[in-house]
Amino acid sequence: MSKKINKNLTEGSIGKQLFSLTWPMTLGMLGMVIFTIIDTYFIGLLGVQQLAAISFCFPVIMFLNGLSMGIGIGTSSLIARNIIATDRSEVKIMASRAILLGITVVIVFVIAGLNAIEPTFKLLGAEPEIMPHIIDYMTIWFLGVPFVTIPMIGNNIVRATGDTKLPGMLMIASGVVNGILDPLLIFGYGPFPEMGIKGAALATVISRGTSLVLILIVLIKREQLLTIHLGKIKDILATWKELIYVAIPASISLLITPISIGFITKIISGFGKEAVAAFGVASRVEMFALMVIMSLGSVLIIFVGQNISKHKFERIFTSLNYAMVFSLIWGGIIFVLLLLFGNFIASVFTNDMEVIEITKKYFYIIGASYGLQGLVILSTSSYNGINKPYPSAVFSLIRMLVLYAPLAWFGAKLFNINGVFWAGFIANIIVGIVSYYHLNLTVKKISVR
């Protein structure tokens, strides 16, 4: 494989560049989200208890994914700000040190997680009859965490060079493997054993293992961005320090969400296992609805990172305006689709009428705020791109812990489960407006220095 030529995003049409970078990311996320939804569908066929179990697992999985994504975001920001201005041999060492950091963090949290499954989910409000399903799923999933983390960091390294197509293809490939293995391992078709919810976890681990092999081949052979020669320990720690400067607040931003969702899940569990199952279904559909925004957010880290290194502030402002308009339009389109097809979408995952009705309520209330929730996603990504990561953590904290969680608690007391959903709506609207406004002020301050 030939050496990769870096894509310069500091010149050329901004709109075309954002589009050309975003659509491959979107296809990759689409593949992953579709097969996550397929995963939920097959688990739903096992019964409401299994569906509720996976709903309890969701915030914990998001927590560990958040750690991995935080390191990936820190890596993406670091590489994007150096890929144009720094010698590639230095970038190669940076990338390799980032992978090493990911492996170190994974080892610590896998050991901790395996020894804390039951107390963690008791704390989240899991009922005794659901706990065996949770243990079955999470024991396998924890063992597969390295296969989740390393590909995530590797994909971010490749994206930072300006190539989003190949990471998107790898994400699709992983999703396809997951989708094929799900029914085989869950229900035991052909020579495969019937494993139930364990099969769903194993399918996920195997599919991520496929991603691990492929991304390592790409990084070593095509990109030539991995090396075993990492330098002195003090130099490794210096790179880790620079990476962690972005990774820690990015991780905090990402981890605040699953922690808060864990709290929201506990509140919702008071309305029964059907409510928890509905919340799990709605959360996965929400991932699908916002995947284009999340893709654009990942692209903004790269685009803003390269342009900040060359002091191209007008390009940054233009990209932020494009992103804002797109987010509001996209959010409106998704809300209309949920209004028209919410019942059908919910019924795809379960035939339990109570679960369907609660899922629809979520769509109709929180769905109206998706455009502003998109602004939160885009703003936090852009802060990481300009190497100002702490506001993203602050706004995530305000959205989830200051507004959503407390309002959900009061809302549940006053208006039952609808009050929980209205809390999410209010949090998205307020933080969406404030975070985007503050981002523009921050970039303006940097530009006049």
C-alpha positions in Angstrom: 0.0 0.0 0.0 1.2 3.5 -0.8 1.7 6.2 1.7 -1.4 8.2 2.4 -1.5 11.8 1.2 -3.0 14.1 3.8 -6.2 16.0 2.8 -5.7 19.8 3.3 -9.0 21.3 4.6 -7.6 24.8 5.0 -8.4 25.6 1.3 -11.2 25.0 -1.1 -15.0 24.9 -0.9 -16.2 24.6 2.7 -19.6 23.2 1.9 -18.2 20.6 -0.5 -15.5 19.6 2.1 -18.0 19.2 4.9 -20.3 17.2 2.7 -17.6 15.0 1.3 -16.3 14.2 4.8 -19.7 13.8 6.5 -21.5 11.4 4.2 -19.0 8.5 4.6 -19.1 9.0 8.3 -22.9 9.0 8.2 -22.9 5.7 6.2 -20.6 4.2 8.7 -22.7 5.3 11.6 -25.8 4.3 9.7 -24.4 0.8 9.4 -23.6 0.6 13.1 -26.9 2.1 14.2 -29.0 -0.1 11.9 -27.3 -3.2 13.3 -27.7 -1.9 16.9 -31.4 -1.6 16.1 -31.4 -5.1 14.6 -29.6 -6.2 17.8 -32.4 -4.7 19.8 -35.0 -6.2 17.6 -33.7 -9.8 18.0 -33.3 -9.3 21.8 -36.9 -8.0 21.9 -38.0 -11.3 20.4 -36.6 -13.1 23.4 -39.1 -11.2 25.6 -39.7 -8.0 27.6 -37.3 -9.1 30.4 -34.4 -9.4 28.0 -35.3 -6.1 26.3 -35.4 -4.4 29.7 -32.1 -6.0 30.6 -30.4 -4.5 27.5 -32.0 -1.2 28.4 -30.3 -1.3 31.8 -27.0 -2.3 30.1 -27.2 0.7 27.7 -25.9 3.5 30.1 -23.0 1.3 31.3 -22.1 0.5 27.7 -22.3 4.2 26.9 -20.1 4.9 29.9 -17.3 2.7 28.6 -17.8 3.8 25.0 -17.5 7.3 26.3 -14.1 6.6 27.7 -13.0 5.2 24.4 -14.5 8.0 22.4 -12.9 10.6 24.7 -9.5 9.2 23.9 -10.5 9.0 20.2 -11.6 12.6 20.2 -8.4 13.7 21.9 -6.4 11.8 19.4 -8.4 13.2 16.5 -7.9 16.7 17.7 -4.2 16.2 18.3 -3.5 14.6 14.9 -5.7 17.1 13.0 -3.9 20.1 14.5 -0.5 18.5 13.5 -1.1 16.6 10.3 -0.6 19.6 8.0 2.1 21.5 10.0 4.2 18.7 11.5 6.5 16.1 10.0 4.6 12.8 9.5 7.2 10.8 11.5 6.2 12.8 14.5 2.5 12.3 13.8 3.3 8.5 13.6 4.7 8.5 17.1 1.7 10.6 18.4 -0.7 8.0 16.9 1.1 5.1 18.4 1.3 6.6 21.8 -2.5 7.3 21.6 -3.1 3.6 21.0 -1.0 2.7 24.0 -3.0 5.0 26.2 -6.2 3.4 25.0 -4.9 -0.1 25.9 -3.8 1.1 29.3 -7.2 2.6 30.2 -9.1 -0.4 28.9 -7.3 -2.9 31.1 -8.1 -0.9 34.2 -11.8 -0.5 33.5 -12.4 -4.1 32.2 -11.0 -5.5 35.5 -13.1 -3.1 37.5 -16.2 -3.7 35.5 -16.2 -7.5 35.6 -16.0 -7.3 39.4 -18.8 -4.8 39.8 -21.6 -6.0 37.5 -24.3 -7.0 40.0 -23.8 -4.0 42.5 -23.8 -1.6 39.6 -27.1 -2.7 38.1 -28.7 -3.1 41.5 -27.9 0.6 42.0 -29.6 1.3 38.6 -32.7 -0.3 39.9 -32.6 -3.7 38.0 -35.1 -6.2 39.4 -34.0 -9.7 40.5 -35.6 -11.5 37.6 -33.8 -9.3 35.1 -30.3 -9.5 36.8 -29.3 -12.9 35.3 -29.9 -11.6 31.8 -27.8 -8.5 32.6 -24.9 -10.6 34.0 -25.0 -12.9 30.9 -24.7 -10.0 28.5 -22.3 -7.8 30.4 -19.8 -10.5 31.3 -19.1 -11.2 27.6 -19.3 -7.6 26.6 -16.7 -6.5 29.2 -14.3 -9.1 27.9 -14.7 -7.6 24.4 -14.1 -3.9 25.4 -10.5 -3.9 23.9 -12.1 -4.7 20.5 -14.3 -1.7 20.9 -11.7 0.8 22.1 -8.7 0.3 19.8 -10.7 0.5 16.6 -12.4 3.6 17.8 -9.0 5.3 18.4 -7.7 3.9 15.1 -10.6 5.2 13.1 -10.1 8.7 14.7 -6.5 8.7 13.6 -7.4 7.9 10.0 -10.2 10.5 10.0 -7.8 13.2 11.3 -5.8 12.8 8.1 -8.9 13.9 6.2 -10.1 10.4 5.1 -13.5 9.6 6.5 -14.4 7.1 3.8 -12.3 4.2 5.0 -13.4 4.4 8.6 -17.0 4.6 7.4 -16.5 1.4 5.4 -14.9 -0.4 8.4 -17.9 0.6 10.6 -20.3 -0.8 8.0 -18.3 -4.0 7.8 -18.4 -4.4 11.5 -22.1 -3.7 11.5 -22.8 -6.3 8.8 -20.9 -9.0 10.7 -22.9 -8.1 13.9 -26.2 -8.3 12.0 -25.4 -11.6 10.5 -24.2 -13.2 13.7 -27.0 -11.9 15.9 -29.8 -14.3 14.8 -27.4 -17.2 14.4 -26.0 -16.9 17.9 -29.1 -15.7 19.7 -31.5 -18.4 18.3 -29.0 -21.1 17.3 -29.6 -21.5 13.6 -27.7 -24.3 11.8 -24.5 -25.4 13.5 -24.6 -22.4 16.0 -25.6 -22.9 19.6 -28.7 -21.2 21.0 -27.2 -18.6 23.4 -30.0 -16.2 23.9 -28.9 -12.8 25.2 -25.3 -14.1 25.5 -25.3 -14.6 21.7 -26.1 -10.9 21.2 -23.1 -9.9 23.3 -20.8 -12.4 21.6 -21.9 -11.2 18.1 -21.0 -7.7 19.2 -17.5 -8.8 20.4 -16.8 -10.7 17.2 -17.9 -7.9 15.0 -15.7 -5.4 16.9 -12.8 -7.9 16.7 -13.2 -7.8 12.9 -12.8 -4.0 13.1 -9.7 -4.3 15.2 -7.9 -6.5 12.7 -8.9 -4.3 9.7 -8.0 -1.0 11.3 -4.6 -2.3 12.4 -3.9 -3.4 8.9 -4.8 0.1 7.6 -2.7 1.9 10.1 0.3 -0.2 9.6 0.3 -0.9 5.9 -1.5 2.0 4.2 -1.3 4.9 6.6 2.1 3.9 8.0 1.1 5.5 11.3 2.0 2.9 13.9 5.4 2.1 15.3 6.8 0.2 18.3 9.4 2.9 18.8 7.6 5.2 21.1 10.6 7.1 22.6 11.4 7.8 26.2 8.8 7.5 28.9 8.9 11.2 29.5 8.2 11.8 25.9 5.3 9.3 25.9 3.9 11.0 29.0 4.3 14.4 27.3 2.1 13.3 24.4 -0.4 11.7 26.7 -0.6 15.0 28.6 -1.4 16.9 25.4 -3.9 14.2 24.3 -5.5 14.0 27.8 -6.0 17.8 27.8 -8.7 17.2 25.3 -9.6 13.6 26.1 -10.5 14.2 29.8 -13.1 16.9 29.2 -14.3 15.1 26.1 -14.8 11.9 28.1 -16.5 13.8 30.9 -18.9 15.3 28.3 -19.6 11.8 27.0 -19.7 10.1 30.4 -22.1 12.6 31.9 -24.7 11.4 29.4 -24.7 7.7 30.4 -24.4 8.6 34.1 -27.5 10.8 33.8 -29.3 8.2 31.6 -28.6 5.7 34.4 -30.3 8.0 36.8 -33.2 8.6 34.3 -33.4 4.8 33.9 -33.8 4.4 37.6 -36.5 7.0 37.7 -38.3 5.3 34.8 -37.9 1.9 36.4 -40.5 3.1 39.0 -43.1 3.0 36.2 -42.4 -0.7 35.4 -40.2 -2.9 33.1 -42.4 -1.9 30.1 -41.3 1.8 30.7 -37.6 0.8 30.9 -38.0 -1.3 27.7 -39.6 1.6 25.9 -36.9 4.0 27.1 -34.2 1.6 25.7 -36.0 1.4 22.3 -36.5 5.2 22.1 -32.8 5.8 23.0 -31.6 3.5 20.2 -34.0 5.2 17.7 -32.6 8.5 18.9 -29.1 7.4 18.0 -30.4 6.7 14.5 -32.1 10.0 14.2 -29.1 12.0 15.3 -26.4 10.0 13.5 -26.0 12.6 10.7 -25.4 15.3 13.3 -22.9 13.2 15.2 -21.1 12.5 11.9 -20.9 16.2 11.1 -19.7 16.8 14.7 -16.8 14.4 14.2 -16.0 16.1 10.9 -16.0 19.5 12.6 -13.2 18.3 15.0 -11.0 17.6 11.9 -12.1 20.7 9.9 -11.8 23.2 12.7 -8.6 21.5 14.0 -6.8 22.0 10.6 -8.1 25.5 10.1 -7.2 26.7 13.6 -3.6 25.6 13.0 -3.5 27.9 10.0 -5.5 30.7 11.6 -8.3 30.4 9.0 -11.0 31.8 11.2 -13.4 32.9 8.5 -13.6 29.3 7.3 -14.3 28.2 10.9 -17.2 30.7 11.3 -18.7 29.7 7.9 -18.5 26.0 8.8 -20.3 26.7 12.1 -23.1 28.6 10.4 -23.6 25.8 7.9 -23.7 23.3 10.7 -26.3 25.2 12.7 -28.7 25.6 9.8 -28.3 22.0 8.9 -29.0 20.8 12.5 -32.2 22.8 12.8 -33.5 21.6 9.4 -32.6 18.0 10.1 -34.1 18.1 13.5 -37.4 19.4 12.1 -37.5 16.7 9.4 -36.9 13.9 12.0 -39.6 15.3 14.3 -42.2 15.3 11.4 -41.2 11.7 10.6 -41.7 10.6 14.2 -45.1 12.3 14.3 -46.1 10.4 11.2 -44.5 7.0 11.8 -43.8 6.9 15.5 -46.3 4.0 16.1 -44.9 1.9 13.3 -41.3 2.5 14.4 -42.0 1.5 18.0 -43.9 -1.6 16.9 -40.9 -2.8 14.9 -39.2 -3.7 18.2 -42.0 -5.1 20.3 -45.7 -6.1 20.1 -46.3 -5.0 23.7 -48.8 -2.2 23.5 -47.7 -0.5 26.7 -44.1 -0.4 25.5 -45.2 1.1 22.1 -47.3 3.8 23.7 -44.5 5.0 26.1 -42.0 4.9 23.2 -44.4 7.2 21.2 -44.6 9.6 24.0 -40.9 9.9 24.0 -40.8 10.6 20.3 -43.5 13.2 20.4 -42.0 15.2 23.3 -38.2 14.9 23.1 -38.2 14.5 19.3 -39.4 18.2 19.0 -36.0 19.3 20.5 -33.7 17.3 18.2 -32.6 20.3 16.2 -31.3 22.0 19.3 -29.8 18.8 20.7 -27.9 18.7 17.5 -26.4 22.2 18.3 -25.2 20.8 21.6 -23.4 17.9 19.7 -21.9 20.2 17.1 -20.8 22.8 19.6 -19.0 20.3 21.9 -17.2 18.8 18.9 -16.1 22.2 17.7 -14.7 23.1 21.1 -12.5 20.0 20.9 -11.3 21.1 17.4 -10.1 24.5 18.6 -8.4 22.8 21.6 -10.8 24.4 24.1 -12.4 21.3 25.5 -13.6 22.4 28.9 -16.7 24.4 27.8 -18.0 21.2 26.1 -17.8 19.4 29.4 -19.5 22.3 31.2 -22.4 22.4 28.8 -22.8 18.7 28.9 -22.8 18.9 32.7 -25.5 21.7 32.6 -27.6 19.8 30.1 -27.7 16.4 31.8 -27.0 16.9 35.5 -28.1 20.5 36.2 -31.3 20.4 34.0 -32.3 17.0 32.7 -31.8 14.8 35.7 -33.3 17.1 38.4 -36.2 18.2 36.2 -36.9 14.5 35.4 -37.1 13.7 39.1 -39.5 16.6 39.7 -41.4 15.8 36.5 -41.9 12.2 37.4 -43.4 13.3 40.7 -45.7 15.8 39.2 -46.6 14.5 35.7 -45.6 10.8 35.8 -43.4 9.6 32.9 -44.4 12.5 30.6 -42.7 14.8 33.1 -39.4 12.9 32.5 -39.6 13.4 28.8 -40.5 17.1 29.1 -37.3 17.5 31.2 -35.2 16.2 28.3 -37.0 18.7 25.9 -36.3 21.7 28.2 -32.6 20.7 28.7 -32.1 20.4 24.9 -33.6 23.7 24.1 -31.8 25.8 26.7 -28.3 24.3 26.3 -28.6 24.1 22.5 -29.0 27.9 22.2 -26.5 28.8 24.9 -23.7 26.5 23.8 -23.8 27.5 20.2 -23.8 31.2 21.1 -20.9 30.8 23.5 -18.9 28.8 20.9 -19.1 31.7 18.4 -17.9 34.1 21.1 -15.0 31.8 22.0 -13.8 31.6 18.4 -14.1 35.4 18.0 -11.9 35.9 21.1 -9.3 33.5 19.7 -9.3 35.3 16.3 -8.5 38.7 17.6 -5.5 37.6 19.6 
